[in-house]
Amino acid sequence: MAHNPHAPQGQDPSQDPAGSTQMFRAFVDEESAAPGARRSAAPQQASSGSRVGLIVGVVVGIVVVAAAVWLAMA
């Protein structure tokens, strides 16, 4: 197995050195403790926003593929 010089050496593997697990748990606890109107409105905006992004992405992908085929035929 290759040696990784960037890997932490001599630390407890169960300890999260960046503390990201603790920050995530605090975020989840904060969100679950404060239900409100903001949470009910957010999924609708996120859903429509991601739907528009998906449609735009598909259209751009089709245009790129069509341009590549057109260039290959020329």
C-alpha positions in Angstrom: 0.0 0.0 0.0 1.4 3.4 -0.9 2.2 6.0 1.7 0.1 9.1 1.7 2.1 12.0 3.1 -1.1 14.1 3.4 -2.9 11.6 5.6 -3.0 12.5 9.3 -0.4 10.4 11.2 -0.7 9.2 14.8 -4.3 10.5 15.4 -7.3 8.7 16.6 -9.2 7.6 13.5 -12.5 8.0 15.2 -11.9 11.7 15.9 -13.0 14.2 13.2 -10.1 16.7 13.0 -12.1 19.3 11.0 -15.1 19.0 13.3 -17.5 18.7 10.3 -19.5 16.0 11.9 -20.2 18.1 15.0 -21.1 21.1 12.8 -23.4 18.9 10.7 -25.2 17.6 13.8 -25.6 21.1 15.1 -27.1 22.2 11.8 -29.5 19.3 11.8 -30.5 19.9 15.4 -31.0 23.6 14.7 -33.2 23.0 11.7 -35.3 20.3 13.4 -35.8 22.5 16.5 -37.1 25.6 14.6 -40.0 24.6 12.3 -41.6 27.5 10.5 -43.2 28.9 7.4 -39.8 29.3 5.9 -39.3 25.5 5.7 -42.7 24.9 4.0 -42.0 27.5 1.3 -38.4 26.4 0.6 -39.0 23.0 -1.0 -41.3 24.6 -3.6 -38.7 27.1 -4.6 -35.9 24.5 -4.6 -38.0 22.1 -6.6 -38.9 24.6 -9.3 -35.4 26.0 -9.4 -33.8 22.6 -9.8 -36.4 21.7 -12.5 -35.5 24.8 -14.5 -31.8 24.0 -14.1 -32.4 20.4 -15.3 -34.4 21.6 -18.3 -31.7 24.2 -19.2 -29.0 21.5 -18.8 -30.8 19.1 -21.1 -31.3 21.7 -23.7 -27.7 22.8 -23.6 -26.6 19.1 -23.8 -28.8 18.6 -26.9 -27.4 21.7 -28.5 -23.8 20.6 -27.8 -24.4 17.1 -29.2 -26.2 18.5 -32.3 -23.2 20.9 -32.9 -20.7 18.0 -32.6 -22.7 15.9 -35.1 -23.0 18.9 -37.5 -19.2 19.5 -37.3 -18.5 15.8 -37.8 -20.7 15.8 -41.0 -19.2 18.9 -42.4 
